[in-house]
Amino acid sequence: MIKVKNNNIYIIHILLLIISFLTSLYLLGFDNLNFLNKNWLYLGDLSTYQIGWEFFRNDSWKFPLGFNPNYGLELGNSIVFSDSIPLFAFIFKLFKNFLPENFQYFSLWIVLSVYLQLLFSYLIIFNLTKNFYFSVISIFFFILAPIFLHRSGIHLSLMGQWIILFSFYIELNNSKSKPILRGINLILSSLIHFYFTIILIILNSLTYLFLLIEKKSLYKKVIIEIILIYPLLLITMYVAGYFMIRPEDGLGGGYGYFNLNLNSFFNPSGFNNSNSFNWSILMPKQPLNNGEYEGFSYLGIGGFFLLFFTILSFFKNIKEFFISKKEILSIFLVFLVFAISHNINFGEVNFITIDLNNVILGILSSFRASGRLIWPVYYLIFILGIFFIFNSFSGKKRFIILILLLSIQLIDLSNGLREYY
């Protein structure tokens, strides 16, 4: 289903594995890569993930399979509520009798997430350009993305941002298995983190909408796909233990508080479990309102150029890559609106707060940290900007520009990268 039509297929996988290992080594250190070392997991929120897994592992199987009662009633009764990456928790619990007592799988998850982030970014760029070397250079933008590395120190399950890239790759692929791949990705997302499920539901809904606008004759296929996929998603969520709490408890607070600030693309203000810092050596830290650190999405100086190229691509007659400009604009608009929420801020200044009906606010509260919904827009900026460079310049020029922007990006982010060593 996932094919790389290139003679270098084995070379690229070996290369990606090497980069993944070296990146993970940089992020964790050699000792912490060890599956038998869990000392690094007792810092900040990381302890929640490991402790959730340990209680789940040491308990007998119950139904729903994600039932984790010993973890504490007030903290949720399922493995899905401790951010312990349910997919891995289920797999490794099957082998618990063969695993050492101090086993942890989070270092493996980091290596896998880095690898898949690289793989899907490569597949996307290669399918757009059919250029092996250009694609290999491009993947470093995605692995250096501050929104990706930011989560490596605080929210490990949210390193699964490759799920968003996989979604874009599915739409890029001309395979007849698109509906199956959409279903697999959606169900997989629910076993990693529910925020990815929300993002995919919105992306898939926009895809269905434009399919029906483009070809009304496809309505039967769209309906069949929805009927087949979404009941399976609900069943998976039920088995994983999503519905073990009352619906009103699942809504939570935070929508409009953990949102996106209008300066987020240009704000290098970062933090990890140790301290806060400036990601950029050039851009100053900018103020935020409330909990808008959840909308952290600094593009980097190189990323600013990609944003500029993305904007230019809408005014230049370049080849559409996998979705139309109308679809791209819709994705930008919808996710920006949800991410910004009804509380529109620029820095510390509140432009407007829109009063919402309690029912609507209750539904939107399931998004809670809505600032995270900016991620599809963030990655589309990288994809579109890189594609613009390839289409607008020829020969060595496109390579020179891409390498120059990557070098600028690396230099600018060096301040933040040091915080993850």
C-alpha positions in Angstrom: 0.0 0.0 0.0 2.9 2.4 0.7 5.3 2.3 -2.2 8.4 4.2 -3.0 8.8 4.0 -6.8 12.5 4.4 -6.7 15.6 2.2 -6.9 16.9 3.7 -3.7 14.1 2.2 -1.6 16.5 0.2 0.6 19.0 3.1 0.8 16.3 5.5 2.0 15.1 3.1 4.7 18.6 2.5 6.0 19.3 6.2 5.9 16.0 7.0 7.8 16.8 4.4 10.4 20.3 5.9 11.0 18.9 9.4 11.2 16.2 8.2 13.6 18.6 6.5 15.9 21.0 9.5 15.9 18.1 11.9 16.6 16.8 9.8 19.4 20.3 9.5 20.8 20.5 13.3 20.8 17.1 13.7 22.5 17.5 11.0 25.1 21.2 10.1 25.5 22.6 6.6 25.2 21.5 5.5 28.7 17.9 6.6 28.3 17.6 4.8 25.0 17.9 1.6 27.1 14.4 0.0 27.5 15.5 -1.1 31.0 16.2 2.5 32.2 13.1 4.3 33.4 14.8 6.9 35.6 14.3 9.7 33.0 10.5 9.0 33.1 10.0 10.4 36.6 10.2 14.1 35.6 7.1 16.3 35.1 4.2 14.7 33.1 6.5 11.9 32.0 5.9 10.1 35.3 2.1 10.0 34.5 2.8 7.9 31.3 5.2 5.4 33.0 3.1 5.0 36.1 -0.1 4.5 34.1 1.7 1.7 32.1 3.0 0.1 35.2 -0.4 -0.1 36.9 -1.9 -1.4 33.6 0.8 -4.0 33.1 0.6 -5.4 36.6 -3.1 -5.8 36.6 -5.0 -8.7 35.0 -6.9 -8.3 31.7 -10.4 -6.8 32.1 -13.0 -5.5 29.8 -12.9 -3.0 28.3 -9.3 -4.0 27.6 -8.0 -0.6 28.5 -9.6 -0.8 32.0 -6.9 0.4 34.5 -8.7 0.7 37.9 -5.7 0.6 40.1 -4.3 3.8 38.6 -6.9 5.7 40.6 -10.6 6.6 40.1 -10.0 10.3 40.1 -7.4 10.0 37.3 -9.6 8.0 34.9 -10.2 4.3 34.7 -8.6 3.6 31.4 -5.0 3.5 29.9 -6.2 6.1 27.4 -6.4 8.8 30.0 -2.8 8.5 31.3 -1.3 9.3 27.8 0.6 6.0 28.0 0.2 5.3 24.2 -2.5 2.6 24.5 -1.3 0.8 21.3 2.0 0.0 22.9 0.5 -0.7 26.3 -1.8 -3.4 24.8 1.0 -4.9 22.7 3.6 -5.1 25.6 1.0 -6.2 28.2 0.6 -9.4 26.1 4.3 -10.2 26.8 4.4 -8.9 30.4 5.5 -12.3 31.7 8.6 -12.2 29.6 9.5 -8.5 30.2 11.9 -7.3 32.9 10.3 -5.6 35.8 11.8 -2.2 34.9 10.8 -2.3 31.2 9.6 0.9 29.5 8.6 1.3 25.9 8.7 5.1 25.6 12.3 5.3 24.2 11.2 2.8 21.5 8.2 5.1 20.8 10.5 8.1 20.3 12.7 6.2 17.8 9.6 5.0 15.9 8.0 8.4 15.9 11.2 10.0 14.5 11.4 7.3 11.9 7.8 7.6 10.7 8.0 11.4 10.8 11.0 11.1 8.4 9.4 8.4 6.3 6.1 10.1 5.6 7.7 13.5 4.9 10.0 11.7 2.4 7.1 9.9 0.8 5.1 13.1 0.4 8.0 15.2 -1.1 9.2 12.4 -3.3 5.7 11.7 -4.7 5.4 15.4 -5.5 8.9 15.9 -7.0 10.1 12.4 -8.0 13.5 13.6 -7.0 15.4 11.5 -4.5 18.0 14.0 -3.3 15.6 16.9 -3.1 13.3 14.8 -1.0 16.1 13.6 1.4 17.2 17.2 2.0 13.5 18.2 2.6 12.9 15.7 5.4 15.2 17.6 7.8 12.6 20.5 7.9 10.1 18.0 9.3 12.5 16.4 11.8 13.7 19.8 13.0 10.1 21.2 13.3 9.9 22.9 16.7 6.3 21.6 17.2 7.6 18.0 16.8 10.7 18.3 19.0 8.8 20.4 21.6 6.6 17.4 22.4 9.6 15.0 22.8 10.2 16.4 26.3 6.7 16.8 27.7 4.0 14.9 25.8 5.5 11.8 24.3 2.3 10.5 22.7 1.9 13.7 20.8 5.2 13.0 19.0 2.9 10.9 16.8 2.5 13.8 14.4 3.4 11.5 11.6 -0.2 10.5 11.7 -1.1 13.9 10.1 1.6 13.4 7.5 0.3 9.9 6.8 -3.1 11.5 6.2 -1.7 13.9 3.6 0.2 11.0 2.0 -3.0 9.0 1.7 -4.7 11.8 -0.2 -1.6 12.2 -2.4 -1.6 8.6 -3.3 -3.7 7.5 -6.3 -4.3 4.1 -4.8 -7.8 2.6 -4.8 -7.2 1.7 -1.1 -7.6 5.3 0.1 -10.8 4.4 2.1 -9.0 1.5 3.8 -5.9 3.6 4.6 -8.1 6.4 6.0 -9.8 3.9 8.2 -6.5 2.4 9.4 -5.0 5.8 10.2 -8.1 7.0 12.0 -8.4 3.9 14.2 -4.6 3.9 14.8 -4.9 7.5 15.9 -7.4 6.6 18.7 -4.8 4.2 20.1 -2.2 6.9 20.3 -3.9 10.1 21.3 -7.4 11.4 20.8 -6.2 14.8 19.5 -5.0 13.1 16.4 -8.4 11.4 16.0 -10.1 14.8 16.2 -7.7 16.2 13.6 -8.3 13.3 11.2 -12.1 13.5 11.6 -12.0 17.1 10.5 -9.6 16.4 7.6 -11.7 13.4 6.5 -14.9 15.5 6.7 -13.4 18.1 4.5 -12.2 15.4 2.0 -15.7 14.0 1.9 -17.3 17.4 1.4 -15.0 18.3 -1.6 -15.5 14.8 -3.1 -19.3 15.4 -3.1 -18.9 18.9 -4.4 -16.6 17.7 -7.2 -18.6 14.5 -8.1 -22.1 14.1 -6.6 -22.1 10.6 -8.0 -19.6 9.6 -5.3 -22.1 10.1 -2.5 -22.8 6.3 -2.2 -19.1 5.5 -1.9 -18.7 8.3 0.7 -21.7 7.0 2.7 -20.4 3.4 2.6 -16.9 4.5 3.7 -18.4 6.4 6.7 -20.7 3.6 7.6 -17.8 1.1 7.6 -15.1 3.2 9.2 -16.8 5.2 12.0 -18.6 2.3 13.8 -15.2 0.5 13.8 -13.7 3.6 15.3 -16.3 3.7 18.1 -15.9 0.0 18.8 -12.1 0.5 19.1 -12.6 3.5 21.4 -15.0 1.4 23.5 -12.7 -1.5 23.8 -9.8 0.9 24.6 -11.8 2.4 27.4 -12.7 5.8 26.2 -16.3 5.6 27.4 -15.5 4.5 31.0 -16.1 8.0 32.2 -19.3 10.1 32.0 -19.7 12.2 28.8 -19.7 15.4 30.8 -16.4 14.5 32.5 -14.9 13.9 29.1 -15.6 17.5 27.9 -13.3 19.2 30.4 -12.4 22.8 30.5 -9.8 24.8 28.6 -11.4 25.6 25.2 -10.5 29.3 24.7 -7.7 29.1 27.3 -5.3 26.6 25.7 -5.8 28.1 22.3 -3.6 29.6 19.5 -2.3 33.1 19.8 -2.1 35.1 16.5 1.6 35.5 17.1 2.3 31.8 17.5 3.9 31.2 14.1 6.5 33.9 15.0 6.8 33.3 18.7 9.9 31.3 19.6 9.0 31.1 23.3 9.5 27.4 24.3 9.7 25.3 27.4 10.5 21.7 28.5 10.3 19.9 31.9 13.4 21.8 33.0 13.0 25.5 32.0 11.6 28.0 29.5 13.8 29.3 26.7 14.0 31.0 23.3 14.0 28.7 20.3 15.5 31.4 18.1 18.8 33.2 18.1 17.2 36.0 16.1 13.6 36.4 17.0 12.7 37.7 20.5 10.3 35.9 22.8 6.8 37.3 22.6 4.0 37.4 25.3 1.1 35.1 25.4 -2.3 35.1 27.0 -3.6 32.4 29.4 -2.5 28.8 28.4 -1.6 29.6 24.8 1.7 27.8 25.1 -0.4 24.8 23.9 -0.6 26.6 20.5 3.2 26.7 20.3 4.0 26.6 16.5 7.1 28.6 15.8 8.1 28.2 12.1 11.7 29.2 12.3 13.4 31.8 10.0 13.6 29.1 7.3 9.9 28.3 7.9 9.0 32.0 7.4 10.4 31.8 3.9 8.3 28.6 3.3 5.2 30.5 4.6 6.0 33.3 2.1 6.4 30.7 -0.7 3.1 29.0 0.3 1.3 32.4 0.0 3.0 33.0 -3.4 1.8 29.6 -4.6 -1.8 30.7 -4.5 -1.0 33.5 -6.9 1.1 31.5 -9.2 -0.2 29.0 -11.7 1.7 25.9 -10.5 0.6 22.3 -10.7 -1.8 21.2 -8.0 -0.2 18.5 -5.9 -2.8 16.4 -4.3 -5.7 18.6 -3.3 -7.1 21.8 -4.9 -6.3 25.3 -3.7 -9.9 25.5 -2.4 -9.3 22.5 -0.3 -6.0 23.9 1.0 -7.7 27.2 1.9 -10.5 25.3 3.6 -8.0 23.3 5.7 -6.2 26.5 6.7 -9.4 28.3 7.5 -11.2 25.5 9.5 -8.2 24.6 11.6 -7.2 28.2 12.2 -10.7 29.0 13.5 -10.8 25.9 15.7 -7.2 26.5 17.0 -7.8 30.2 17.7 -11.1 29.5 19.4 -13.6 32.2 20.4 -10.8 34.0 22.3 -8.8 35.9 19.8 -5.6 37.3 21.1 -2.4 38.9 19.7 0.2 38.7 22.4 -1.3 39.9 25.6 -4.0 41.9 23.8 -7.4 40.4 23.6 -9.0 41.5 20.3 -12.4 39.9 21.0 -14.0 37.2 23.0 -17.1 35.7 21.3 -19.9 34.5 23.6 -20.8 31.0 22.7 -24.0 29.0 23.5 -23.4 26.6 26.4 -24.2 23.6 24.2 -21.8 24.7 21.5 -19.1 25.5 24.1 -19.7 22.1 25.7 -19.1 20.4 22.3 -16.0 22.4 21.6 -14.7 21.7 25.1 -13.8 18.2 23.8 -11.0 20.0 21.9 -9.8 21.6 25.2 -6.2 22.4 24.1 -7.4 23.7 20.7 -4.0 25.3 20.0 -2.8 21.8 18.9 -5.2 21.9 16.0 -2.8 24.2 14.1 -0.5 21.2 13.3 -2.1 20.3 9.9 -1.7 24.0 8.8 1.9 24.0 10.1 2.9 20.9 8.1 1.0 22.1 5.0 3.1 25.3 5.0 6.2 23.2 5.0 4.9 20.9 2.2 3.6 23.7 0.0 6.7 25.9 0.5 9.1 23.1 -0.4 6.9 22.2 -3.4 6.9 25.8 -4.6 10.7 25.8 -4.5 10.9 22.7 -6.6 8.4 24.0 -9.2 9.6 27.6 -9.4 13.3 26.9 -9.8 15.3 24.5 -12.0 18.5 22.5 -11.8 20.9 23.5 -9.1 19.0 26.6 -8.1 16.3 24.6 -6.3 18.9 22.7 -4.3 20.9 25.8 -3.4 17.7 27.6 -2.2 16.5 24.5 -0.2 19.9 24.0 1.4 20.3 27.7 2.2 16.9 27.8 3.9 17.6 24.6 5.8 21.0 26.1 7.0 19.2 29.3 8.1 16.6 27.1 9.9 19.2 25.1 11.7 21.2 28.2 12.7 18.1 30.0 14.0 16.8 26.9 15.9 20.2 26.1 17.4 19.4 27.9 20.6 16.3 25.7 21.1 18.0 22.5 19.9 20.6 22.8 22.7 17.8 22.5 25.2 17.0 19.0 24.0 20.4 17.5 24.1 
